[in-house]
Amino acid sequence: FVQQQPAEADEVLFNAMLDTHSRTKDISRLESTYQRMKDLGVEASHVTLGILVKAYGQVCDIKKVLQLWDDMKEQREQANAVTYGC
């Protein structure tokens, strides 16, 4: 869908795909999906941050978690208890 109708792709769709990759611990696809999201100019949210932090935490990539945390300052400001509890 994203390749055929990129203008229709939104944050909710990308978050669903990111969450799927997170649950299957497919970090390669997670990263390529997140990059595609950025390439299309789709804004990440605090939900996106939570999904990415959870995914990297599940594979014990603490360095990547800390990098995301630093890179996504705006999304951290929107974060709530659900985000932190992911």
N, CA, C and O atoms as CSV, one atom per row, in Angstrom:
chain,resi,resn,atom,element,x,y,z
A,1,PHE,N,N,0.823,-1.196,0.000
A,1,PHE,CA,C,0.000,0.000,0.000
A,1,PHE,C,C,0.862,1.252,0.000
A,1,PHE,O,O,0.604,2.189,-0.756
A,2,VAL,N,N,1.878,1.271,0.841
A,2,VAL,CA,C,2.741,2.449,0.951
A,2,VAL,C,C,3.455,2.711,-0.362
A,2,VAL,O,O,3.615,3.866,-0.757
A,3,GLN,N,N,3.885,1.666,-1.039
A,3,GLN,CA,C,4.590,1.848,-2.307
A,3,GLN,C,C,3.644,2.280,-3.415
A,3,GLN,O,O,4.031,3.062,-4.284
A,4,GLN,N,N,2.411,1.786,-3.401
A,4,GLN,CA,C,1.463,2.101,-4.459
A,4,GLN,C,C,0.758,3.432,-4.237
A,4,GLN,O,O,0.430,4.127,-5.199
A,5,GLN,N,N,0.523,3.793,-2.984
A,5,GLN,CA,C,-0.184,5.034,-2.672
A,5,GLN,C,C,0.507,5.767,-1.526
A,5,GLN,O,O,-0.069,5.917,-0.448
A,6,PRO,N,N,1.723,6.218,-1.749
A,6,PRO,CA,C,2.477,6.843,-0.658
A,6,PRO,C,C,1.802,8.072,-0.058
A,6,PRO,O,O,1.994,8.359,1.124
A,7,ALA,N,N,1.033,8.788,-0.831
A,7,ALA,CA,C,0.362,9.982,-0.318
A,7,ALA,C,C,-0.704,9.640,0.718
A,7,ALA,O,O,-1.080,10.481,1.534
A,8,GLU,N,N,-1.185,8.404,0.680
A,8,GLU,CA,C,-2.228,7.973,1.622
A,8,GLU,C,C,-1.651,7.436,2.933
A,8,GLU,O,O,-2.382,7.259,3.907
A,9,ALA,N,N,-0.366,7.181,2.960
A,9,ALA,CA,C,0.260,6.621,4.166
A,9,ALA,C,C,0.334,7.691,5.248
A,9,ALA,O,O,0.767,8.815,4.994
A,10,ASP,N,N,-0.086,7.336,6.440
A,10,ASP,CA,C,-0.040,8.290,7.547
A,10,ASP,C,C,0.656,7.655,8.750
A,10,ASP,O,O,1.092,6.505,8.706
A,11,GLU,N,N,0.745,8.427,9.808
A,11,GLU,CA,C,1.445,7.977,11.007
A,11,GLU,C,C,0.806,6.726,11.601
A,11,GLU,O,O,1.516,5.853,12.100
A,12,VAL,N,N,-0.505,6.627,11.556
A,12,VAL,CA,C,-1.203,5.473,12.117
A,12,VAL,C,C,-0.827,4.201,11.359
A,12,VAL,O,O,-0.560,3.168,11.974
A,13,LEU,N,N,-0.804,4.269,10.038
A,13,LEU,CA,C,-0.411,3.116,9.230
A,13,LEU,C,C,1.031,2.716,9.516
A,13,LEU,O,O,1.330,1.539,9.719
A,14,PHE,N,N,1.915,3.696,9.530
A,14,PHE,CA,C,3.314,3.380,9.798
A,14,PHE,C,C,3.498,2.818,11.205
A,14,PHE,O,O,4.276,1.882,11.394
A,15,ASN,N,N,2.800,3.366,12.191
A,15,ASN,CA,C,2.925,2.838,13.549
A,15,ASN,C,C,2.453,1.391,13.623
A,15,ASN,O,O,3.032,0.587,14.353
A,16,ALA,N,N,1.412,1.055,12.876
A,16,ALA,CA,C,0.928,-0.332,12.863
A,16,ALA,C,C,1.993,-1.259,12.271
A,16,ALA,O,O,2.232,-2.352,12.784
A,17,MET,N,N,2.627,-0.808,11.187
A,17,MET,CA,C,3.679,-1.634,10.582
A,17,MET,C,C,4.890,-1.735,11.508
A,17,MET,O,O,5.472,-2.809,11.657
A,18,LEU,N,N,5.269,-0.614,12.131
A,18,LEU,CA,C,6.401,-0.634,13.059
A,18,LEU,C,C,6.119,-1.564,14.234
A,18,LEU,O,O,6.999,-2.306,14.670
A,19,ASP,N,N,4.898,-1.522,14.740
A,19,ASP,CA,C,4.543,-2.383,15.865
A,19,ASP,C,C,4.604,-3.860,15.471
A,19,ASP,O,O,5.040,-4.697,16.260
A,20,THR,N,N,4.171,-4.174,14.263
A,20,THR,CA,C,4.255,-5.557,13.778
A,20,THR,C,C,5.709,-6.018,13.720
A,20,THR,O,O,6.036,-7.116,14.169
A,21,HIS,N,N,6.568,-5.184,13.170
A,21,HIS,CA,C,7.991,-5.542,13.097
A,21,HIS,C,C,8.606,-5.651,14.490
A,21,HIS,O,O,9.482,-6.482,14.728
A,22,SER,N,N,8.142,-4.807,15.401
A,22,SER,CA,C,8.631,-4.866,16.778
A,22,SER,C,C,8.247,-6.195,17.427
A,22,SER,O,O,9.067,-6.835,18.086
A,23,ARG,N,N,7.011,-6.596,17.236
A,23,ARG,CA,C,6.521,-7.838,17.854
A,23,ARG,C,C,7.230,-9.074,17.305
A,23,ARG,O,O,7.411,-10.063,18.014
A,24,THR,N,N,7.628,-9.007,16.038
A,24,THR,CA,C,8.334,-10.141,15.435
A,24,THR,C,C,9.856,-9.996,15.556
A,24,THR,O,O,10.613,-10.845,15.088
A,25,LYS,N,N,10.279,-8.911,16.187
A,25,LYS,CA,C,11.698,-8.608,16.397
A,25,LYS,C,C,12.473,-8.555,15.076
A,25,LYS,O,O,13.637,-8.947,15.000
A,26,ASP,N,N,11.798,-8.064,14.052
A,26,ASP,CA,C,12.408,-7.913,12.728
A,26,ASP,C,C,12.954,-6.483,12.623
A,26,ASP,O,O,12.332,-5.609,12.019
A,27,ILE,N,N,14.107,-6.270,13.213
A,27,ILE,CA,C,14.694,-4.928,13.321
A,27,ILE,C,C,15.066,-4.362,11.956
A,27,ILE,O,O,14.958,-3.156,11.735
A,28,SER,N,N,15.494,-5.204,11.059
A,28,SER,CA,C,15.836,-4.738,9.719
A,28,SER,C,C,14.618,-4.107,9.030
A,28,SER,O,O,14.719,-3.023,8.456
A,29,ARG,N,N,13.489,-4.780,9.088
A,29,ARG,CA,C,12.263,-4.237,8.481
A,29,ARG,C,C,11.753,-3.040,9.267
A,29,ARG,O,O,11.231,-2.092,8.681
A,30,LEU,N,N,11.895,-3.070,10.572
A,30,LEU,CA,C,11.500,-1.932,11.393
A,30,LEU,C,C,12.268,-0.684,10.960
A,30,LEU,O,O,11.686,0.386,10.777
A,31,GLU,N,N,13.572,-0.837,10.800
A,31,GLU,CA,C,14.399,0.307,10.421
A,31,GLU,C,C,14.080,0.795,9.013
A,31,GLU,O,O,14.044,2.002,8.773
A,32,SER,N,N,13.850,-0.121,8.081
A,32,SER,CA,C,13.530,0.317,6.722
A,32,SER,C,C,12.149,0.976,6.661
A,32,SER,O,O,11.943,1.914,5.891
A,33,THR,N,N,11.214,0.493,7.465
A,33,THR,CA,C,9.890,1.107,7.519
A,33,THR,C,C,9.966,2.494,8.141
A,33,THR,O,O,9.333,3.430,7.652
A,34,TYR,N,N,10.727,2.631,9.203
A,34,TYR,CA,C,10.879,3.941,9.844
A,34,TYR,C,C,11.570,4.920,8.889
A,34,TYR,O,O,11.196,6.091,8.823
A,35,GLN,N,N,12.568,4.447,8.156
A,35,GLN,CA,C,13.241,5.309,7.183
A,35,GLN,C,C,12.273,5.749,6.087
A,35,GLN,O,O,12.286,6.907,5.672
A,36,ARG,N,N,11.439,4.827,5.622
A,36,ARG,CA,C,10.440,5.167,4.593
A,36,ARG,C,C,9.471,6.215,5.137
A,36,ARG,O,O,9.088,7.145,4.427
A,37,MET,N,N,9.085,6.059,6.381
A,37,MET,CA,C,8.199,7.026,7.034
A,37,MET,C,C,8.827,8.422,6.992
A,37,MET,O,O,8.173,9.402,6.635
A,38,LYS,N,N,10.093,8.490,7.361
A,38,LYS,CA,C,10.798,9.776,7.349
A,38,LYS,C,C,10.949,10.304,5.928
A,38,LYS,O,O,10.779,11.499,5.688
A,39,ASP,N,N,11.268,9.420,4.984
A,39,ASP,CA,C,11.447,9.833,3.589
A,39,ASP,C,C,10.168,10.446,3.015
A,39,ASP,O,O,10.227,11.375,2.209
A,40,LEU,N,N,9.023,9.926,3.430
A,40,LEU,CA,C,7.741,10.438,2.947
A,40,LEU,C,C,7.271,11.668,3.718
A,40,LEU,O,O,6.227,12.240,3.403
A,41,GLY,N,N,8.035,12.072,4.718
A,41,GLY,CA,C,7.680,13.258,5.491
A,41,GLY,C,C,6.566,13.039,6.496
A,41,GLY,O,O,5.926,13.994,6.937
A,42,VAL,N,N,6.333,11.784,6.859
A,42,VAL,CA,C,5.315,11.481,7.864
A,42,VAL,C,C,5.927,11.729,9.232
A,42,VAL,O,O,6.961,11.153,9.571
A,43,GLU,N,N,5.294,12.579,10.012
A,43,GLU,CA,C,5.813,12.957,11.322
A,43,GLU,C,C,5.660,11.822,12.326
A,43,GLU,O,O,4.589,11.227,12.450
A,44,ALA,N,N,6.720,11.537,13.027
A,44,ALA,CA,C,6.671,10.557,14.114
A,44,ALA,C,C,6.012,11.205,15.330
A,44,ALA,O,O,6.088,12.419,15.518
A,45,SER,N,N,5.374,10.388,16.140
A,45,SER,CA,C,4.723,10.879,17.355
A,45,SER,C,C,5.313,10.184,18.574
A,45,SER,O,O,6.234,9.374,18.465
A,46,HIS,N,N,4.763,10.518,19.735
A,46,HIS,CA,C,5.187,9.837,20.953
A,46,HIS,C,C,4.847,8.350,20.886
A,46,HIS,O,O,5.512,7.536,21.527
A,47,VAL,N,N,3.820,7.986,20.119
A,47,VAL,CA,C,3.481,6.575,19.939
A,47,VAL,C,C,4.597,5.887,19.151
A,47,VAL,O,O,5.016,4.781,19.491
A,48,THR,N,N,5.069,6.546,18.103
A,48,THR,CA,C,6.178,6.013,17.313
A,48,THR,C,C,7.404,5.813,18.193
A,48,THR,O,O,8.061,4.774,18.135
A,49,LEU,N,N,7.700,6.814,19.004
A,49,LEU,CA,C,8.835,6.720,19.924
A,49,LEU,C,C,8.697,5.493,20.821
A,49,LEU,O,O,9.652,4.735,20.993
A,50,GLY,N,N,7.512,5.298,21.391
A,50,GLY,CA,C,7.292,4.159,22.270
A,50,GLY,C,C,7.508,2.833,21.570
A,50,GLY,O,O,8.110,1.919,22.133
A,51,ILE,N,N,7.016,2.724,20.339
A,51,ILE,CA,C,7.178,1.487,19.572
A,51,ILE,C,C,8.657,1.216,19.302
A,51,ILE,O,O,9.132,0.093,19.474
A,52,LEU,N,N,9.380,2.252,18.879
A,52,LEU,CA,C,10.797,2.072,18.550
A,52,LEU,C,C,11.624,1.743,19.791
A,52,LEU,O,O,12.494,0.874,19.743
A,53,VAL,N,N,11.360,2.422,20.884
A,53,VAL,CA,C,12.089,2.145,22.124
A,53,VAL,C,C,11.824,0.709,22.574
A,53,VAL,O,O,12.742,-0.005,22.977
A,54,LYS,N,N,10.563,0.298,22.500
A,54,LYS,CA,C,10.218,-1.071,22.885
A,54,LYS,C,C,10.940,-2.086,21.996
A,54,LYS,O,O,11.480,-3.077,22.488
A,55,ALA,N,N,10.947,-1.836,20.694
A,55,ALA,CA,C,11.570,-2.771,19.757
A,55,ALA,C,C,13.056,-2.935,20.044
A,55,ALA,O,O,13.562,-4.055,20.114
A,56,TYR,N,N,13.749,-1.819,20.211
A,56,TYR,CA,C,15.190,-1.903,20.476
A,56,TYR,C,C,15.469,-2.456,21.871
A,56,TYR,O,O,16.473,-3.137,22.083
A,57,GLY,N,N,14.600,-2.170,22.802
A,57,GLY,CA,C,14.766,-2.733,24.138
A,57,GLY,C,C,14.618,-4.248,24.140
A,57,GLY,O,O,15.331,-4.946,24.861
A,58,GLN,N,N,13.683,-4.756,23.328
A,58,GLN,CA,C,13.455,-6.197,23.275
A,58,GLN,C,C,14.648,-6.962,22.706
A,58,GLN,O,O,14.847,-8.137,23.015
A,59,VAL,N,N,15.434,-6.291,21.879
A,59,VAL,CA,C,16.621,-6.959,21.324
A,59,VAL,C,C,17.893,-6.486,22.029
A,59,VAL,O,O,19.006,-6.713,21.554
A,60,CYS,N,N,17.700,-5.822,23.175
A,60,CYS,CA,C,18.799,-5.381,24.046
A,60,CYS,C,C,19.776,-4.424,23.357
A,60,CYS,O,O,20.979,-4.470,23.612
A,61,ASP,N,N,19.256,-3.561,22.489
A,61,ASP,CA,C,20.096,-2.563,21.832
A,61,ASP,C,C,19.922,-1.229,22.560
A,61,ASP,O,O,19.267,-0.312,22.065
A,62,ILE,N,N,20.520,-1.146,23.734
A,62,ILE,CA,C,20.365,0.030,24.580
A,62,ILE,C,C,20.982,1.265,23.927
A,62,ILE,O,O,20.479,2.375,24.103
A,63,LYS,N,N,22.049,1.083,23.188
A,63,LYS,CA,C,22.675,2.210,22.487
A,63,LYS,C,C,21.676,2.874,21.534
A,63,LYS,O,O,21.603,4.101,21.462
A,64,LYS,N,N,20.914,2.067,20.810
A,64,LYS,CA,C,19.921,2.595,19.874
A,64,LYS,C,C,18.772,3.260,20.629
A,64,LYS,O,O,18.247,4.281,20.183
A,65,VAL,N,N,18.380,2.693,21.760
A,65,VAL,CA,C,17.331,3.301,22.578
A,65,VAL,C,C,17.753,4.704,23.003
A,65,VAL,O,O,16.979,5.654,22.888
A,66,LEU,N,N,18.978,4.828,23.491
A,66,LEU,CA,C,19.458,6.133,23.944
A,66,LEU,C,C,19.602,7.116,22.782
A,66,LEU,O,O,19.343,8.309,22.945
A,67,GLN,N,N,20.009,6.626,21.622
A,67,GLN,CA,C,20.121,7.488,20.441
A,67,GLN,C,C,18.741,8.019,20.044
A,67,GLN,O,O,18.588,9.210,19.774
A,68,LEU,N,N,17.741,7.138,20.008
A,68,LEU,CA,C,16.377,7.565,19.696
A,68,LEU,C,C,15.881,8.587,20.706
A,68,LEU,O,O,15.265,9.591,20.347
A,69,TRP,N,N,16.155,8.320,21.951
A,69,TRP,CA,C,15.714,9.206,23.026
A,69,TRP,C,C,16.279,10.616,22.818
A,69,TRP,O,O,15.578,11.609,23.012
A,70,ASP,N,N,17.548,10.689,22.422
A,70,ASP,CA,C,18.169,11.983,22.163
A,70,ASP,C,C,17.619,12.632,20.900
A,70,ASP,O,O,17.406,13.845,20.872
A,71,ASP,N,N,17.386,11.842,19.857
A,71,ASP,CA,C,16.947,12.365,18.561
A,71,ASP,C,C,15.499,12.838,18.561
A,71,ASP,O,O,15.136,13.719,17.782
A,72,MET,N,N,14.671,12.264,19.425
A,72,MET,CA,C,13.233,12.517,19.358
A,72,MET,C,C,12.749,13.375,20.522
A,72,MET,O,O,11.801,13.013,21.218
A,73,LYS,N,N,13.405,14.511,20.728
A,73,LYS,CA,C,13.062,15.390,21.849
A,73,LYS,C,C,11.607,15.847,21.796
A,73,LYS,O,O,10.910,15.826,22.810
A,74,GLU,N,N,11.151,16.257,20.624
A,74,GLU,CA,C,9.784,16.746,20.493
A,74,GLU,C,C,8.762,15.674,20.863
A,74,GLU,O,O,7.765,15.960,21.526
A,75,GLN,N,N,9.015,14.444,20.432
A,75,GLN,CA,C,8.101,13.346,20.741
A,75,GLN,C,C,8.128,13.013,22.230
A,75,GLN,O,O,7.104,12.633,22.797
A,76,ARG,N,N,9.286,13.151,22.864
A,76,ARG,CA,C,9.375,12.903,24.314
A,76,ARG,C,C,8.496,13.871,25.076
A,76,ARG,O,O,7.919,13.513,26.103
A,77,GLU,N,N,8.389,15.092,24.583
A,77,GLU,CA,C,7.574,16.092,25.272
A,77,GLU,C,C,6.091,15.722,25.228
A,77,GLU,O,O,5.322,16.163,26.082
A,78,GLN,N,N,5.679,14.915,24.239
A,78,GLN,CA,C,4.288,14.476,24.111
A,78,GLN,C,C,4.041,13.166,24.854
A,78,GLN,O,O,2.897,12.743,25.021
A,79,ALA,N,N,5.113,12.536,25.292
A,79,ALA,CA,C,5.007,11.212,25.894
A,79,ALA,C,C,4.187,11.242,27.177
A,79,ALA,O,O,4.115,12.256,27.872
A,80,ASN,N,N,3.578,10.108,27.466
A,80,ASN,CA,C,2.779,9.972,28.691
A,80,ASN,C,C,3.157,8.655,29.376
A,80,ASN,O,O,4.132,8.005,28.998
A,81,ALA,N,N,2.388,8.281,30.367
A,81,ALA,CA,C,2.700,7.060,31.124
A,81,ALA,C,C,2.687,5.820,30.238
A,81,ALA,O,O,3.463,4.894,30.474
A,82,VAL,N,N,1.835,5.781,29.236
A,82,VAL,CA,C,1.781,4.634,28.338
A,82,VAL,C,C,3.081,4.528,27.553
A,82,VAL,O,O,3.626,3.435,27.394
A,83,THR,N,N,3.579,5.658,27.063
A,83,THR,CA,C,4.825,5.659,26.317
A,83,THR,C,C,5.967,5.138,27.190
A,83,THR,O,O,6.748,4.292,26.755
A,84,TYR,N,N,6.059,5.633,28.391
A,84,TYR,CA,C,7.137,5.219,29.277
A,84,TYR,C,C,6.997,3.793,29.754
A,84,TYR,O,O,7.987,3.168,30.134
A,85,GLY,N,N,5.795,3.269,29.743
A,85,GLY,CA,C,5.556,1.912,30.198
A,85,GLY,C,C,5.661,0.862,29.115
A,85,GLY,O,O,5.441,-0.323,29.363
A,86,CYS,N,N,6.003,1.307,27.893
A,86,CYS,CA,C,6.045,0.353,26.778
A,86,CYS,C,C,7.137,-0.652,26.998
A,86,CYS,O,O,7.335,-1.541,26.170
